[in-house]
Amino acid sequence: MNVQELKIGPMRIWPPVLSAPMAGFSNYAWRTLLRELGGVGLVTTEMVSARAFVYKAHDEDGEELGRLWGVENEARPLSVQIWDNDPDALAATALRLARAYHVSVVDMNFGCPAPKIVKRSASGSWLLRDPDRLGQLVASVVSAAAPVPVTVKIRLGLTLDRIVAGEVAEAVEEAGASAITVHGRTTSQMYSGRANWDAIGHVKDHLKSIPLIGNGDIRTVSEAIDRLTNYPVDGIMIGRAGFDRPWLFRQIKEALEGREVSGEPGSEEVRAILLRLYELSRMRYGEASAVLLMRRYACHYSKGRRGGSAFRDQISRVGTEPELLRLLNSFFVKETETEPSIKSGLKEGV
């Protein structure tokens, strides 16, 4: 298997597997857990609105500043994703991230399909309709963030009848970006259908030297290996599947290094992972908010387990720590452990 390390500017990333920025999920607690489980080459934050960050940067309770909670002292490498259509706000945010936060990578979002970003803010994947303007925005951030590398995430286009990823990739590279990530769907598709990896691969023909990272529908180790070996990509990014099964990153790394791939964790190990995530969330948000956040995480981790439907119905109504712990302790220890198990690796680092 001839998979090479990923190079983003001066950075060398191994494995060439990135965690996707996911609004509401890729917070400090989640990022810390991913590092403790291991296997992620580059971790990315939730996307931050540049304009809101610039004008509300001193509001400690502000959402955008809150999304950067812990970033200054967080382990590296770390990528922070920003979005907007204002070149001045984007540049000011990139400058602060590079100088004050000392981030490893500034990532620009031109792939978000959410209506509030696309239609109401004319940002995210809306900007794919104007590659020249998009390139100008990238150039402003590259100049402000230097020497911190800038990466860009896009979709194939706004609609299936107008695939513009190749044209956009040319503008992105010309503007000085150090890498580009392509999600294999259009804006209109949102998350329906299948990611088009052939279309992702075609983007490589439009690039001279910067790496191409593919994203979309990587749910298993075999799918990750297939994308890295059978498509002309230099790295992959994993989103929703990594949230459901964060140990997937470690399994992929093991496969890439020719080691025996760990099996799925048993119930007690999943419980330990959830309790660690709750501990981190409580430290960040306080007990009440952490309990509410854990309802979402626990529902995802119960997928495919016996009694999962009834558990999700109960966990979605808990409001206190004792209720949460009681349900986690009762559900995630009652299964008969017959499947192979992995060590969670908590607190071991990447």
URBEL-V907154 format. One record per helix or strand of 2 or more residues. SS is the DSSP state (2 for helix, 1 for strand). FROM is the first residue (numbers start at 0). TO is the last residue. If there is no record, write none. Layout:
# URBEL-V907154
SS	FROM	TO
SS	FROM	TO
This chain:
# URBEL-V907154
1	5	7
1	10	12
1	16	18
2	27	36
1	41	43
1	47	48
2	49	54
2	62	65
2	70	72
1	77	82
2	86	100
1	104	109
2	114	117
2	123	128
2	130	144
1	148	154
1	156	158
1	161	162
2	164	173
1	178	182
2	196	205
1	210	214
2	220	229
1	234	237
2	239	243
2	247	255
2	266	284
2	286	300
2	307	314
2	320	330
